[in-house]
């Protein structure tokens, strides 16, 4: 799945079998609840950032376990870096905002 932030500064590809085959998580933390994030958790190696990764903004709060990743220009939330924590089956994963990926796929259809 190809995706980008709203302004197009960040482009990336998520290599997963299908969005329907991955659990989409509606997290109940304060930032995810306020912004309505829906995340999938692909392995880190299955996400390739093409442009803009070096310009991303980061934000951590609370327990500081996760680093939320945003485009500094348009504010789109890409997801969250689990910072090496491997709570989901012992696999190094990133939380990716599925809404961005889904919108891109619908737009390109």
Biopython code that builds the backbone (N, CA, C, O; Angstrom):
import numpy as np
from Bio.PDB.StructureBuilder import StructureBuilder

atoms = [
    (1, "UNK", "N", (0.849, -1.172, 0.000)),
    (1, "UNK", "CA", (0.000, 0.000, 0.000)),
    (1, "UNK", "C", (0.892, 1.231, 0.000)),
    (1, "UNK", "O", (1.789, 1.360, 0.834)),
    (2, "UNK", "N", (0.640, 2.139, -0.945)),
    (2, "UNK", "CA", (1.363, 3.399, -0.998)),
    (2, "UNK", "C", (0.575, 4.426, -0.197)),
    (2, "UNK", "O", (-0.656, 4.420, -0.206)),
    (3, "UNK", "N", (1.281, 5.297, 0.488)),
    (3, "UNK", "CA", (0.607, 6.302, 1.299)),
    (3, "UNK", "C", (1.444, 7.570, 1.343)),
    (3, "UNK", "O", (2.639, 7.564, 1.048)),
    (4, "UNK", "N", (0.784, 8.653, 1.718)),
    (4, "UNK", "CA", (1.485, 9.913, 1.935)),
    (4, "UNK", "C", (0.677, 10.767, 2.899)),
    (4, "UNK", "O", (-0.513, 10.533, 3.111)),
    (5, "UNK", "N", (1.335, 11.752, 3.474)),
    (5, "UNK", "CA", (0.627, 12.699, 4.328)),
    (5, "UNK", "C", (-0.215, 13.608, 3.435)),
    (5, "UNK", "O", (-0.153, 13.495, 2.211)),
    (6, "UNK", "N", (-0.988, 14.493, 4.017)),
    (6, "UNK", "CA", (-1.898, 15.343, 3.259)),
    (6, "UNK", "C", (-1.168, 16.241, 2.269)),
    (6, "UNK", "O", (-1.622, 16.400, 1.135)),
    (7, "UNK", "N", (-0.057, 16.824, 2.671)),
    (7, "UNK", "CA", (0.663, 17.752, 1.789)),
    (7, "UNK", "C", (1.606, 17.046, 0.818)),
    (7, "UNK", "O", (2.114, 17.671, -0.112)),
    (8, "UNK", "N", (1.846, 15.752, 1.024)),
    (8, "UNK", "CA", (2.698, 14.981, 0.118)),
    (8, "UNK", "C", (4.181, 15.028, 0.437)),
    (8, "UNK", "O", (4.983, 14.433, -0.283)),
    (9, "UNK", "N", (4.565, 15.729, 1.510)),
    (9, "UNK", "CA", (5.976, 15.803, 1.888)),
    (9, "UNK", "C", (6.522, 14.431, 2.273)),
    (9, "UNK", "O", (7.671, 14.108, 1.970)),
    (10, "UNK", "N", (5.697, 13.626, 2.939)),
    (10, "UNK", "CA", (6.095, 12.286, 3.355)),
    (10, "UNK", "C", (5.419, 11.269, 2.448)),
    (10, "UNK", "O", (4.198, 11.286, 2.288)),
    (11, "UNK", "N", (6.212, 10.384, 1.858)),
    (11, "UNK", "CA", (5.668, 9.280, 1.075)),
    (11, "UNK", "C", (6.276, 7.994, 1.593)),
    (11, "UNK", "O", (7.446, 7.953, 1.974)),
    (12, "UNK", "N", (5.472, 6.947, 1.604)),
    (12, "UNK", "CA", (5.961, 5.664, 2.105)),
    (12, "UNK", "C", (5.107, 4.533, 1.564)),
    (12, "UNK", "O", (4.012, 4.749, 1.043)),
    (13, "UNK", "N", (5.627, 3.332, 1.697)),
    (13, "UNK", "CA", (4.923, 2.126, 1.274)),
    (13, "UNK", "C", (4.860, 1.178, 2.462)),
    (13, "UNK", "O", (5.853, 0.976, 3.160)),
    (14, "UNK", "N", (3.690, 0.600, 2.686)),
    (14, "UNK", "CA", (3.485, -0.393, 3.733)),
    (14, "UNK", "C", (3.273, -1.731, 3.038)),
    (14, "UNK", "O", (2.306, -1.912, 2.297)),
    (15, "UNK", "N", (4.178, -2.656, 3.282)),
    (15, "UNK", "CA", (4.087, -3.982, 2.677)),
    (15, "UNK", "C", (3.415, -4.940, 3.658)),
    (15, "UNK", "O", (4.066, -5.520, 4.527)),
    (16, "UNK", "N", (2.102, -5.092, 3.501)),
    (16, "UNK", "CA", (1.343, -6.063, 4.280)),
    (16, "UNK", "C", (0.450, -6.820, 3.304)),
    (16, "UNK", "O", (0.129, -6.334, 2.219)),
    (17, "UNK", "N", (0.062, -8.009, 3.712)),
    (17, "UNK", "CA", (-0.762, -8.850, 2.844)),
    (17, "UNK", "C", (-2.023, -8.111, 2.401)),
    (17, "UNK", "O", (-2.303, -8.010, 1.206)),
    (18, "UNK", "N", (-2.766, -7.604, 3.351)),
    (18, "UNK", "CA", (-3.945, -6.781, 3.047)),
    (18, "UNK", "C", (-4.376, -6.089, 4.333)),
    (18, "UNK", "O", (-4.092, -6.557, 5.435)),
    (19, "UNK", "N", (-5.059, -4.975, 4.170)),
    (19, "UNK", "CA", (-5.568, -4.283, 5.349)),
    (19, "UNK", "C", (-6.640, -5.107, 6.046)),
    (19, "UNK", "O", (-6.799, -5.015, 7.263)),
    (20, "UNK", "N", (-7.374, -5.908, 5.289)),
    (20, "UNK", "CA", (-8.414, -6.728, 5.907)),
    (20, "UNK", "C", (-7.826, -7.896, 6.689)),
    (20, "UNK", "O", (-8.492, -8.444, 7.568)),
    (21, "UNK", "N", (-6.583, -8.289, 6.383)),
    (21, "UNK", "CA", (-5.951, -9.404, 7.092)),
    (21, "UNK", "C", (-5.258, -8.951, 8.377)),
    (21, "UNK", "O", (-4.858, -9.789, 9.185)),
    (22, "UNK", "N", (-5.110, -7.645, 8.577)),
    (22, "UNK", "CA", (-4.476, -7.123, 9.780)),
    (22, "UNK", "C", (-5.534, -6.559, 10.723)),
    (22, "UNK", "O", (-6.521, -5.962, 10.293)),
    (23, "UNK", "N", (-5.306, -6.760, 12.001)),
    (23, "UNK", "CA", (-6.198, -6.171, 12.985)),
    (23, "UNK", "C", (-6.020, -4.662, 12.952)),
    (23, "UNK", "O", (-4.899, -4.161, 13.043)),
    (24, "UNK", "N", (-7.118, -3.942, 12.823)),
    (24, "UNK", "CA", (-7.093, -2.483, 12.890)),
    (24, "UNK", "C", (-7.491, -2.121, 14.310)),
    (24, "UNK", "O", (-8.573, -2.478, 14.777)),
    (25, "UNK", "N", (-6.602, -1.409, 14.990)),
    (25, "UNK", "CA", (-6.784, -1.108, 16.400)),
    (25, "UNK", "C", (-7.287, 0.316, 16.593)),
    (25, "UNK", "O", (-6.723, 1.266, 16.050)),
    (26, "UNK", "N", (-8.332, 0.449, 17.356)),
    (26, "UNK", "CA", (-8.817, 1.751, 17.780)),
    (26, "UNK", "C", (-8.339, 1.939, 19.210)),
    (26, "UNK", "O", (-9.040, 1.581, 20.157)),
    (27, "UNK", "N", (-7.156, 2.495, 19.364)),
    (27, "UNK", "CA", (-6.524, 2.670, 20.668)),
    (27, "UNK", "C", (-7.353, 3.606, 21.541)),
    (27, "UNK", "O", (-8.018, 4.510, 21.035)),
    (28, "UNK", "N", (-7.311, 3.387, 22.859)),
    (28, "UNK", "CA", (-8.081, 4.236, 23.757)),
    (28, "UNK", "C", (-7.224, 5.235, 24.527)),
    (28, "UNK", "O", (-7.687, 5.807, 25.514)),
    (29, "UNK", "N", (-5.964, 5.459, 24.087)),
    (29, "UNK", "CA", (-5.164, 6.490, 24.752)),
    (29, "UNK", "C", (-5.715, 7.864, 24.363)),
    (29, "UNK", "O", (-6.484, 7.978, 23.408)),
    (30, "UNK", "N", (-5.328, 8.891, 25.092)),
    (30, "UNK", "CA", (-5.932, 10.209, 24.886)),
    (30, "UNK", "C", (-5.692, 10.773, 23.495)),
    (30, "UNK", "O", (-6.613, 11.344, 22.911)),
    (31, "UNK", "N", (-4.497, 10.638, 22.942)),
    (31, "UNK", "CA", (-4.220, 11.239, 21.628)),
    (31, "UNK", "C", (-4.937, 10.478, 20.514)),
    (31, "UNK", "O", (-5.446, 11.096, 19.579)),
    (32, "UNK", "N", (-4.986, 9.164, 20.599)),
    (32, "UNK", "CA", (-5.673, 8.367, 19.573)),
    (32, "UNK", "C", (-7.177, 8.594, 19.629)),
    (32, "UNK", "O", (-7.835, 8.683, 18.593)),
    (33, "UNK", "N", (-7.719, 8.687, 20.836)),
    (33, "UNK", "CA", (-9.153, 8.929, 20.998)),
    (33, "UNK", "C", (-9.531, 10.301, 20.460)),
    (33, "UNK", "O", (-10.524, 10.430, 19.745)),
    (34, "UNK", "N", (-8.762, 11.317, 20.790)),
    (34, "UNK", "CA", (-9.075, 12.684, 20.340)),
    (34, "UNK", "C", (-8.987, 12.828, 18.826)),
    (34, "UNK", "O", (-9.767, 13.565, 18.224)),
    (35, "UNK", "N", (-8.046, 12.133, 18.217)),
    (35, "UNK", "CA", (-7.827, 12.277, 16.781)),
    (35, "UNK", "C", (-8.431, 11.158, 15.948)),
    (35, "UNK", "O", (-8.355, 11.197, 14.720)),
    (36, "UNK", "N", (-9.026, 10.167, 16.589)),
    (36, "UNK", "CA", (-9.704, 9.091, 15.873)),
    (36, "UNK", "C", (-8.785, 8.184, 15.082)),
    (36, "UNK", "O", (-9.171, 7.681, 14.027)),
    (37, "UNK", "N", (-7.567, 7.964, 15.578)),
    (37, "UNK", "CA", (-6.618, 7.127, 14.849)),
    (37, "UNK", "C", (-7.061, 5.672, 14.833)),
    (37, "UNK", "O", (-7.578, 5.148, 15.820)),
    (38, "UNK", "N", (-6.850, 5.043, 13.708)),
    (38, "UNK", "CA", (-7.034, 3.611, 13.540)),
    (38, "UNK", "C", (-5.700, 3.087, 13.043)),
    (38, "UNK", "O", (-5.221, 3.516, 11.994)),
    (39, "UNK", "N", (-5.097, 2.171, 13.776)),
    (39, "UNK", "CA", (-3.737, 1.738, 13.446)),
    (39, "UNK", "C", (-3.646, 0.255, 13.107)),
    (39, "UNK", "O", (-4.381, -0.576, 13.641)),
    (40, "UNK", "N", (-2.724, -0.042, 12.205)),
    (40, "UNK", "CA", (-2.288, -1.404, 11.939)),
    (40, "UNK", "C", (-0.842, -1.477, 12.401)),
    (40, "UNK", "O", (-0.187, -0.445, 12.548)),
    (41, "UNK", "N", (-0.340, -2.675, 12.629)),
    (41, "UNK", "CA", (0.985, -2.852, 13.222)),
    (41, "UNK", "C", (1.877, -3.749, 12.365)),
    (41, "UNK", "O", (2.161, -4.885, 12.743)),
    (42, "UNK", "N", (2.317, -3.243, 11.215)),
    (42, "UNK", "CA", (3.234, -4.046, 10.403)),
    (42, "UNK", "C", (4.624, -4.081, 11.029)),
    (42, "UNK", "O", (4.968, -3.233, 11.852)),
    (43, "UNK", "N", (5.407, -5.058, 10.633)),
    (43, "UNK", "CA", (6.790, -5.115, 11.092)),
    (43, "UNK", "C", (7.542, -3.915, 10.546)),
    (43, "UNK", "O", (7.261, -3.443, 9.445)),
    (44, "UNK", "N", (8.496, -3.425, 11.320)),
    (44, "UNK", "CA", (9.290, -2.259, 10.932)),
    (44, "UNK", "C", (9.909, -2.445, 9.550)),
    (44, "UNK", "O", (9.951, -1.508, 8.753)),
    (45, "UNK", "N", (10.380, -3.635, 9.272)),
    (45, "UNK", "CA", (11.043, -3.905, 7.991)),
    (45, "UNK", "C", (10.075, -3.843, 6.811)),
    (45, "UNK", "O", (10.515, -3.780, 5.663)),
    (46, "UNK", "N", (8.778, -3.861, 7.066)),
    (46, "UNK", "CA", (7.781, -3.847, 6.004)),
    (46, "UNK", "C", (7.253, -2.448, 5.686)),
    (46, "UNK", "O", (6.260, -2.303, 4.973)),
    (47, "UNK", "N", (7.914, -1.426, 6.211)),
    (47, "UNK", "CA", (7.546, -0.043, 5.923)),
    (47, "UNK", "C", (8.768, 0.650, 5.325)),
    (47, "UNK", "O", (9.830, 0.715, 5.945)),
    (48, "UNK", "N", (8.599, 1.160, 4.124)),
    (48, "UNK", "CA", (9.684, 1.857, 3.452)),
    (48, "UNK", "C", (9.280, 3.322, 3.295)),
    (48, "UNK", "O", (8.298, 3.633, 2.621)),
    (49, "UNK", "N", (10.034, 4.208, 3.915)),
    (49, "UNK", "CA", (9.804, 5.640, 3.767)),
    (49, "UNK", "C", (10.605, 6.121, 2.558)),
    (49, "UNK", "O", (11.815, 5.908, 2.479)),
    (50, "UNK", "N", (9.924, 6.764, 1.626)),
    (50, "UNK", "CA", (10.570, 7.216, 0.400)),
    (50, "UNK", "C", (11.050, 8.662, 0.517)),
    (50, "UNK", "O", (12.198, 8.963, 0.189)),
    (51, "UNK", "N", (10.189, 9.546, 0.976)),
    (51, "UNK", "CA", (10.565, 10.951, 1.128)),
    (51, "UNK", "C", (10.021, 11.497, 2.444)),
    (51, "UNK", "O", (8.973, 11.060, 2.921)),
    (52, "UNK", "N", (10.728, 12.441, 3.017)),
    (52, "UNK", "CA", (10.246, 13.191, 4.166)),
    (52, "UNK", "C", (10.499, 12.624, 5.538)),
    (52, "UNK", "O", (10.208, 13.292, 6.530)),
    (53, "UNK", "N", (11.035, 11.408, 5.643)),
    (53, "UNK", "CA", (11.222, 10.807, 6.970)),
    (53, "UNK", "C", (12.127, 11.662, 7.848)),
    (53, "UNK", "O", (11.891, 11.791, 9.049)),
    (54, "UNK", "N", (13.154, 12.239, 7.255)),
    (54, "UNK", "CA", (14.110, 13.042, 8.030)),
    (54, "UNK", "C", (13.516, 14.361, 8.516)),
    (54, "UNK", "O", (14.127, 15.042, 9.340)),
    (55, "UNK", "N", (12.342, 14.732, 8.024)),
    (55, "UNK", "CA", (11.700, 15.979, 8.441)),
    (55, "UNK", "C", (10.503, 15.765, 9.367)),
    (55, "UNK", "O", (9.843, 16.734, 9.743)),
    (56, "UNK", "N", (10.210, 14.528, 9.739)),
    (56, "UNK", "CA", (9.056, 14.253, 10.591)),
    (56, "UNK", "C", (9.201, 14.874, 11.974)),
    (56, "UNK", "O", (10.308, 15.017, 12.493)),
    (57, "UNK", "N", (8.085, 15.233, 12.553)),
    (57, "UNK", "CA", (8.054, 15.714, 13.933)),
    (57, "UNK", "C", (7.675, 14.557, 14.839)),
    (57, "UNK", "O", (6.910, 13.675, 14.450)),
    (58, "UNK", "N", (8.208, 14.567, 16.033)),
    (58, "UNK", "CA", (7.957, 13.498, 17.003)),
    (58, "UNK", "C", (7.320, 14.087, 18.258)),
    (58, "UNK", "O", (7.589, 15.230, 18.627)),
    (59, "UNK", "N", (6.477, 13.296, 18.903)),
    (59, "UNK", "CA", (5.827, 13.728, 20.135)),
    (59, "UNK", "C", (5.622, 12.534, 21.048)),
    (59, "UNK", "O", (5.055, 11.522, 20.637)),
    (60, "UNK", "N", (6.078, 12.648, 22.279)),
    (60, "UNK", "CA", (5.862, 11.615, 23.303)),
    (60, "UNK", "C", (5.181, 12.261, 24.492)),
    (60, "UNK", "O", (5.372, 13.449, 24.750)),
    (61, "UNK", "N", (4.393, 11.496, 25.212)),
    (61, "UNK", "CA", (3.709, 12.010, 26.395)),
    (61, "UNK", "C", (3.487, 10.874, 27.372)),
    (61, "UNK", "O", (3.763, 9.715, 27.061)),
    (62, "UNK", "N", (2.995, 11.200, 28.533)),
    (62, "UNK", "CA", (2.670, 10.177, 29.536)),
    (62, "UNK", "C", (3.878, 9.345, 29.921)),
    (62, "UNK", "O", (4.855, 9.865, 30.460)),
    (63, "UNK", "N", (3.810, 8.061, 29.646)),
    (63, "UNK", "CA", (4.880, 7.139, 30.038)),
    (63, "UNK", "C", (6.094, 7.220, 29.110)),
    (63, "UNK", "O", (7.127, 6.611, 29.388)),
    (64, "UNK", "N", (5.975, 7.967, 28.013)),
    (64, "UNK", "CA", (7.064, 8.164, 27.043)),
    (64, "UNK", "C", (7.493, 6.861, 26.369)),
    (64, "UNK", "O", (8.619, 6.769, 25.881)),
    (65, "UNK", "N", (6.631, 5.868, 26.332)),
    (65, "UNK", "CA", (6.961, 4.585, 25.701)),
    (65, "UNK", "C", (6.872, 4.647, 24.182)),
    (65, "UNK", "O", (7.617, 3.961, 23.482)),
    (66, "UNK", "N", (5.965, 5.467, 23.679)),
    (66, "UNK", "CA", (5.766, 5.580, 22.238)),
    (66, "UNK", "C", (6.163, 6.968, 21.772)),
    (66, "UNK", "O", (6.073, 7.939, 22.524)),
    (67, "UNK", "N", (6.601, 7.054, 20.530)),
    (67, "UNK", "CA", (6.865, 8.340, 19.909)),
    (67, "UNK", "C", (5.895, 8.479, 18.747)),
    (67, "UNK", "O", (5.992, 7.747, 17.761)),
    (68, "UNK", "N", (4.972, 9.403, 18.857)),
    (68, "UNK", "CA", (4.019, 9.655, 17.779)),
    (68, "UNK", "C", (4.724, 10.443, 16.687)),
    (68, "UNK", "O", (5.513, 11.345, 16.968)),
    (69, "UNK", "N", (4.431, 10.092, 15.433)),
    (69, "UNK", "CA", (5.132, 10.636, 14.284)),
    (69, "UNK", "C", (4.149, 11.458, 13.447)),
    (69, "UNK", "O", (3.092, 10.961, 13.060)),
    (70, "UNK", "N", (4.506, 12.732, 13.166)),
    (70, "UNK", "CA", (3.646, 13.658, 12.438)),
    (70, "UNK", "C", (4.412, 14.357, 11.330)),
    (70, "UNK", "O", (5.628, 14.529, 11.417)),
    (71, "UNK", "N", (3.697, 14.758, 10.291)),
    (71, "UNK", "CA", (4.278, 15.639, 9.284)),
    (71, "UNK", "C", (4.288, 17.049, 9.868)),
    (71, "UNK", "O", (3.246, 17.521, 10.322)),
    (72, "UNK", "N", (5.440, 17.741, 9.873)),
    (72, "UNK", "CA", (5.496, 19.079, 10.457)),
    (72, "UNK", "C", (4.792, 20.135, 9.608)),
    (72, "UNK", "O", (4.485, 21.217, 10.108)),
    (73, "UNK", "N", (4.535, 19.844, 8.346)),
    (73, "UNK", "CA", (3.905, 20.818, 7.465)),
    (73, "UNK", "C", (2.388, 20.765, 7.556)),
    (73, "UNK", "O", (1.751, 21.790, 7.797)),
    (74, "UNK", "N", (1.794, 19.583, 7.368)),
    (74, "UNK", "CA", (0.330, 19.484, 7.343)),
    (74, "UNK", "C", (-0.261, 18.907, 8.626)),
    (74, "UNK", "O", (-1.472, 18.977, 8.835)),
    (75, "UNK", "N", (0.583, 18.338, 9.485)),
    (75, "UNK", "CA", (0.103, 17.797, 10.754)),
    (75, "UNK", "C", (-0.464, 16.398, 10.695)),
    (75, "UNK", "O", (-0.944, 15.887, 11.706)),
    (76, "UNK", "N", (-0.420, 15.762, 9.526)),
    (76, "UNK", "CA", (-0.942, 14.398, 9.412)),
    (76, "UNK", "C", (-0.190, 13.459, 10.342)),
    (76, "UNK", "O", (1.038, 13.493, 10.420)),
    (77, "UNK", "N", (-0.941, 12.621, 11.046)),
    (77, "UNK", "CA", (-0.328, 11.624, 11.908)),
    (77, "UNK", "C", (-0.030, 10.379, 11.100)),
    (77, "UNK", "O", (-0.932, 9.762, 10.534)),
    (78, "UNK", "N", (1.229, 10.016, 11.050)),
    (78, "UNK", "CA", (1.632, 8.807, 10.340)),
    (78, "UNK", "C", (1.407, 7.597, 11.227)),
    (78, "UNK", "O", (0.991, 6.541, 10.750)),
    (79, "UNK", "N", (1.679, 7.746, 12.509)),
    (79, "UNK", "CA", (1.519, 6.640, 13.444)),
    (79, "UNK", "C", (2.396, 6.834, 14.652)),
    (79, "UNK", "O", (2.581, 7.954, 15.130)),
    (80, "UNK", "N", (2.942, 5.725, 15.150)),
    (80, "UNK", "CA", (3.780, 5.787, 16.339)),
    (80, "UNK", "C", (4.897, 4.764, 16.249)),
    (80, "UNK", "O", (4.718, 3.650, 15.755)),
    (81, "UNK", "N", (6.047, 5.174, 16.740)),
    (81, "UNK", "CA", (7.191, 4.271, 16.840)),
    (81, "UNK", "C", (7.151, 3.653, 18.226)),
    (81, "UNK", "O", (7.091, 4.366, 19.227)),
    (82, "UNK", "N", (7.183, 2.336, 18.285)),
    (82, "UNK", "CA", (7.150, 1.640, 19.571)),
    (82, "UNK", "C", (8.514, 1.664, 20.257)),
    (82, "UNK", "O", (8.669, 1.112, 21.346)),
    (83, "UNK", "N", (9.499, 2.297, 19.627)),
    (83, "UNK", "CA", (10.829, 2.511, 20.207)),
    (83, "UNK", "C", (11.501, 1.232, 20.686)),
    (83, "UNK", "O", (12.082, 1.183, 21.770)),
    (84, "UNK", "N", (11.410, 0.219, 19.870)),
    (84, "UNK", "CA", (12.071, -1.032, 20.209)),
    (84, "UNK", "C", (11.304, -1.914, 21.172)),
    (84, "UNK", "O", (11.710, -3.047, 21.430)),
    (85, "UNK", "N", (10.189, -1.409, 21.714)),
    (85, "UNK", "CA", (9.345, -2.244, 22.576)),
    (85, "UNK", "C", (8.664, -3.248, 21.659)),
    (85, "UNK", "O", (8.200, -2.881, 20.580)),
    (86, "UNK", "N", (8.599, -4.459, 22.056)),
    (86, "UNK", "CA", (7.989, -5.485, 21.209)),
    (86, "UNK", "C", (6.849, -6.191, 21.949)),
    (86, "UNK", "O", (6.930, -7.383, 22.244)),
    (87, "UNK", "N", (5.778, -5.430, 22.246)),
    (87, "UNK", "CA", (4.692, -6.017, 23.021)),
    (87, "UNK", "C", (3.798, -6.963, 22.233)),
    (87, "UNK", "O", (3.109, -7.790, 22.830)),
    (88, "UNK", "N", (3.794, -6.863, 20.929)),
    (88, "UNK", "CA", (2.849, -7.627, 20.125)),
    (88, "UNK", "C", (3.521, -8.848, 19.521)),
    (88, "UNK", "O", (3.970, -8.808, 18.375)),
    (89, "UNK", "N", (3.592, -9.923, 20.274)),
    (89, "UNK", "CA", (4.139, -11.162, 19.757)),
    (89, "UNK", "C", (5.648, -11.171, 19.579)),
    (89, "UNK", "O", (6.173, -12.003, 18.839)),
    (90, "UNK", "N", (6.352, -10.267, 20.239)),
    (90, "UNK", "CA", (7.810, -10.253, 20.154)),
    (90, "UNK", "C", (8.357, -9.756, 18.831)),
    (90, "UNK", "O", (9.511, -10.035, 18.504)),
    (91, "UNK", "N", (7.558, -9.021, 18.056)),
    (91, "UNK", "CA", (7.963, -8.530, 16.739)),
    (91, "UNK", "C", (8.146, -7.018, 16.814)),
    (91, "UNK", "O", (7.326, -6.320, 17.410)),
    (92, "UNK", "N", (9.225, -6.508, 16.207)),
    (92, "UNK", "CA", (9.487, -5.070, 16.170)),
    (92, "UNK", "C", (8.550, -4.430, 15.148)),
    (92, "UNK", "O", (8.709, -4.620, 13.942)),
    (93, "UNK", "N", (7.581, -3.679, 15.637)),
    (93, "UNK", "CA", (6.539, -3.123, 14.786)),
    (93, "UNK", "C", (6.438, -1.613, 14.928)),
    (93, "UNK", "O", (6.903, -1.029, 15.906)),
    (94, "UNK", "N", (5.823, -1.001, 13.935)),
    (94, "UNK", "CA", (5.414, 0.393, 14.005)),
    (94, "UNK", "C", (3.892, 0.422, 13.967)),
    (94, "UNK", "O", (3.269, -0.413, 13.312)),
    (95, "UNK", "N", (3.301, 1.368, 14.657)),
    (95, "UNK", "CA", (1.860, 1.593, 14.537)),
    (95, "UNK", "C", (1.674, 2.569, 13.385)),
    (95, "UNK", "O", (2.182, 3.689, 13.429)),
    (96, "UNK", "N", (0.953, 2.153, 12.362)),
    (96, "UNK", "CA", (0.731, 2.994, 11.192)),
    (96, "UNK", "C", (-0.744, 3.383, 11.127)),
    (96, "UNK", "O", (-1.628, 2.532, 11.227)),
    (97, "UNK", "N", (-0.992, 4.670, 10.960)),
    (97, "UNK", "CA", (-2.354, 5.185, 10.872)),
    (97, "UNK", "C", (-2.990, 4.670, 9.587)),
    (97, "UNK", "O", (-2.683, 5.152, 8.497)),
    (98, "UNK", "N", (-3.871, 3.697, 9.721)),
    (98, "UNK", "CA", (-4.487, 3.060, 8.559)),
    (98, "UNK", "C", (-5.364, 4.025, 7.777)),
    (98, "UNK", "O", (-5.601, 3.810, 6.589)),
    (99, "UNK", "N", (-5.843, 5.064, 8.406)),
    (99, "UNK", "CA", (-6.698, 6.034, 7.707)),
    (99, "UNK", "C", (-5.967, 6.666, 6.530)),
    (99, "UNK", "O", (-6.570, 6.874, 5.477)),
    (100, "UNK", "N", (-4.701, 6.972, 6.681)),
    (100, "UNK", "CA", (-3.925, 7.565, 5.593)),
    (100, "UNK", "C", (-3.766, 6.562, 4.454)),
    (100, "UNK", "O", (-3.914, 6.914, 3.284)),
    (101, "UNK", "N", (-3.469, 5.328, 4.796)),
    (101, "UNK", "CA", (-3.280, 4.287, 3.782)),
    (101, "UNK", "C", (-4.585, 4.024, 3.043)),
    (101, "UNK", "O", (-4.591, 3.908, 1.818)),
    (102, "UNK", "N", (-5.690, 3.930, 3.778)),
    (102, "UNK", "CA", (-6.994, 3.657, 3.171)),
    (102, "UNK", "C", (-7.413, 4.800, 2.247)),
    (102, "UNK", "O", (-7.884, 4.553, 1.137)),
    (103, "UNK", "N", (-7.248, 6.040, 2.690)),
    (103, "UNK", "CA", (-7.631, 7.177, 1.864)),
    (103, "UNK", "C", (-6.840, 7.231, 0.572)),
    (103, "UNK", "O", (-7.389, 7.547, -0.483)),
    (104, "UNK", "N", (-5.550, 6.923, 0.647)),
    (104, "UNK", "CA", (-4.711, 6.918, -0.546)),
    (104, "UNK", "C", (-5.199, 5.858, -1.540)),
    (104, "UNK", "O", (-5.306, 6.128, -2.736)),
    (105, "UNK", "N", (-5.489, 4.670, -1.047)),
    (105, "UNK", "CA", (-5.956, 3.597, -1.914)),
    (105, "UNK", "C", (-7.298, 3.949, -2.555)),
    (105, "UNK", "O", (-7.513, 3.655, -3.731)),
    (106, "UNK", "N", (-8.202, 4.572, -1.800)),
    (106, "UNK", "CA", (-9.494, 4.964, -2.353)),
    (106, "UNK", "C", (-9.323, 6.048, -3.406)),
    (106, "UNK", "O", (-9.994, 6.021, -4.438)),
    (107, "UNK", "N", (-8.432, 7.001, -3.158)),
    (107, "UNK", "CA", (-8.187, 8.089, -4.081)),
    (107, "UNK", "C", (-7.635, 7.585, -5.398)),
    (107, "UNK", "O", (-7.999, 8.083, -6.464)),
    (108, "UNK", "N", (-6.750, 6.588, -5.325)),
    (108, "UNK", "CA", (-6.092, 6.081, -6.518)),
    (108, "UNK", "C", (-6.946, 5.075, -7.280)),
    (108, "UNK", "O", (-6.609, 4.715, -8.409)),
    (109, "UNK", "N", (-8.050, 4.613, -6.681)),
    (109, "UNK", "CA", (-8.912, 3.619, -7.356)),
    (109, "UNK", "C", (-9.736, 4.250, -8.459)),
    (109, "UNK", "O", (-10.509, 3.560, -9.123)),
]
sb = StructureBuilder()
sb.init_structure("model")
sb.init_model(0)
sb.init_chain("A")
sb.init_seg("    ")
for serial, (resi, resn, name, xyz) in enumerate(atoms, 1):
    if name == "N":
        sb.init_residue(resn, " ", resi, " ")
    sb.init_atom(name, np.array(xyz, "f"), 0.0, 1.0, " ", f" {name:<3s}", serial, name[0])
structure = sb.get_structure()
